[in-house]
Structure formats: structure tokens, C-alpha cells
Amino acid sequence: MRRRQPASRVIPSRHLGAVPTILLIRHGAHDRPGPHLVGRDDSVGLAPEGVREAEALARALQGFALAAVASSPSRRCRDTAARLADAHGLEVEVDDGLDEIDFGEWRGRRFDEIAGPEWLRWNTARGTAAIPGGETIGAVATRANAALARLGARGPLVAAVTHADVIRTAVATAIGLAPDLMLRLEVPTGSLTALDAGTPPRLLALGWQPAPPLPAG
């Protein structure tokens, strides 16, 4: 089991927004944990833990001037994004380019049912693997990077609420990491990853999570 990095109450960089910066935020923990690959199932919402994670991110970003908040169409992302947008007086802008990977024939199935050569290849050779009836990682990169380019043009500091593999794909593209290695990037639920839009882009933070508020008294 991977160990989570310690949470912090301090945003990882005070330079966020000094250059055009995109905050890639993974949705909070969802209410359908278990043996199934939920994928794009829009009936999946936030668990109580996920609500707390989303609210903690909203508090942590209160001191930063977000120009826009975009979201994957999935309910768990929209619910996370709503808390960020409300704190900044913004509306959530849904962008299909930020959607979860299309898992095709695997969507909704048990992990032990899809375990096999194709699943193993997907998790070890992302650059060339194909999901039966679904997307390649190259297709995910194309749509996600186009969505982030649109969002990045909105202002110096913007937020995109999306999914772990979409974030990994964007980071891998930005820093020149081979897709086959992208699962080495840890992106927990309710976390913030920051990319500046310089040439070349810089990774400012990866998988950062705010700590819960201190108890009163």
C-alpha cells in the first residue's frame, strides 16, 4: 500500500498565479468504493469524506483569485467544483474534455472480471494499450490538453476539477514523462496539482492535500 503524503495547511507555492497557472484538482472521494470500475457512471456522487475534502480545498484556495472553475461532466467532479466555485462567486463550467476515461466494455464491471492480459497491458503500457471499446491514452491527452488550453486562456489562475488519470496524462504531457510511467504519479482524492503555462511548463505541486481545520478551543 502506498503511503499518503502528510497533509499541510499551507498552499505549496505562494507564486500560484504569478505566471499563468492551472490547478488540476481531483474530485473528492466518491460514494461507490468497492470492486467495480465506476468510470463515467453519473450516479456516483461524493462520500462524506469527499465532501470534507472538497470543502478543505475550497478553504485553502480562498486567498487566491480564481478566474474560472471548470469540471468534468461527472457528478463527483461537479459536486467538488461547486464548492470551489461558490467560494469565489463563480459558476462551474462543464467541459467534456475533462471527462473520465471512456472505459468502454470495462465500465461497471468488477475488477476481478476484467483482470487479464488486456487489463495488465493497460496498467503497464499506457502509451500503446487499448481499452476494448474505449479510449486510448493518446485520445485522452488530446481532449484533456485542448480543454486545459481553453481554460488557461481565461486568466492567470484557473481550476480544472477532473479525474486521476486525466491529471496524470496532463502532467506527463507537460513534463515529457512517458505515458507508460504515468502511474508513478500519486494523485489522491481531494488533491491539488499545479502546472504553470511557461515554456517549458513547470510542475509546481503534485497531489497536494490540505489538512483538516484545527479543532476549536
N, C-alpha and C positions, 0 to 999 in steps of 0.2 A: 504494500500500500504506500502511495506517495504521501509525504508529509506536507501539510499545508504551510505556506509561509506565514509567519506571525502577522497578525493584523496590526494596523497603525492608525492613529488619529490624524496623521499629517499627510497631506497630499504629496506624492513622491517628487514633484518638481514645482517650484514656485515660478518657473518660466513657462508654464502652460499658457498658451495664447500669445506669448511674446513673438512667436512665429506662428503661421497658420498650423493649427493642431487639431487632430481628430481623436476624440475619445471613443474607443471601441469598448462597449460595455456589454458583458454577458448578462443575460436575464437572471433573475433570482431563481433559487431552487424551485422546481415545479412540483405539482401535487400528484404526479404519476410515477414515482420512483418504482423500480422493480425490474422484472425480467423482460419487458417489452421495449422495442425501439419505437419511441413515440413519433419521431420525425416531425412532420408538418401537421400533426393532429391538433386542430384548433380548439378542441375541448379541454386541452391541458392548460391549466392556469398555475398561479403561484401557490406554493405551500406557505403556511405561516412563516417558516424560516425565510422563504423567498421574499415575502413582504418586508420582513425586517431587513434583509439585505438591500432591497431597493430603497427603503427609507434611509438606511445608513449612507448609501451613496448620494442620495439627494441632499442630506445634511452636509456631507463632506464637500459637495460642489457648490454650496450656497454662496461662497465668496468669489466664485468665478462667473464671468459674464458669458453664458452660453448664447450663441446666436441662433441655434436651431437644434432640435432633437428629432432624429429620425428613428424609425423602428422597423424591424421585420414585421410581416403581417401576422405572425403567430401571437396568440393571446398572451402567452407568458412574457413575450417581449413588450407587447403593447402595455401590459399592466405595469411592467418595470419602468418603461419610458414615461408613462403618465405621471409617476411620482417625481421624476426629474423635471419634466416639462412644467408641471404645476408650480414647482418651487421657483421657476424662472419666468412665470407668466407666459409660457409658450404653449403652442398646440403640437401634439405629436404628429409627425409626417410619416405616413407608412410608405415604405419603398420595397417593392418586390425583390430588388437586387440584394436586400439584406436577409432574405428568407433562409430558413434552414435548408440543408442539402436535401435534394429530392432523392429519397432512398428507394424509390421505385418498388420493386417486389418485396423488399425487406421491411417496408413501413408497417408498423403494428405487429410484427411477428416477434416471437420470443427469440432472445439471443441464442439459446441453445438450439433453436431450429435453423438459424442461418449460419451457425458455426460450420466452417468447412473451408475448402481451398479458396473460394471467391472472397469470403469474409477475411481470411488470413491475408490474402493479397491486398485487399483494401486497406488493411491496417499496417502493412509493411512496405507497400509500393504505391503510395497515393498518386505519384506522378503519372502512372500508366494504368492503374487499375480502373475497372468499370463496374458500376453497380447495375445489376440486372434490372433493366427498365428504368434506370435513374440517371443521375448526373455523373460526369467526370469531375475531378477536382479542377481541371482547366476551365470547365464551364462555370464552376462556382467562382473561380478567380476573376473571370471576365465580367460577370454580372456584379460581383461584390465591389470590384475596383471601380467600375463605372458608377455605381451608387455612391461610393465614397468620394469620387471626384465631383459629382454633382453636389454632394453635401458640403465638401470642403470649400466650394465656391461661395457658400452662404456667409462666411465670416471667419474671423481668426480663431474661434474656438467653438467646435460643434461636437455633438454626441450622436453616436450610432448605437442603438441597442439591438443586439443580434445574438448569434449562437457561437459556441466554442470553435467549431471547425471553420466558420466564416472568419472569425477573428484570426485564427491560426493561418488561414490562407492569405489574408491581407498582410499580416506581419511577415510571413515567408516571402511574399512578393516584394515587399518594401525593402527587406534587408538581404535579399538574394539567397534565402535558405531553400535548399532543395525540398520539394513537396514531400519526398519520402521521409524527411526528418521532422515534419511539422508536428507530429505527436509528442515531440520532446518539449514543446511549448506548453507550459501549465497555465490553463485559463479557468479558474474556479468560477462557480456561480456567483453572481453579485460582485464581479470584479471589474476593474478598470485597466485597460491597456491604452497607452497613448503613443501616437505617431505624429511627428511633425512633418510638414509637407515640403521640407527643404530638398535640395539636390546635392547629395543623395538624401533620402529620408532618414530620420533617426528614430530609434525606438527609445522613448522616454520612460516608459513604465510597462511592465508586463504582469498581468494578473494581480494587480494591487487591490487589496480589500481594506475598507475602513473598519476600525474596531467599533464594537457597540458602545453606546454612550455610557459614561461613568454613572454608577448608581448615585441617587440623590442622598444628601446627608453627609 
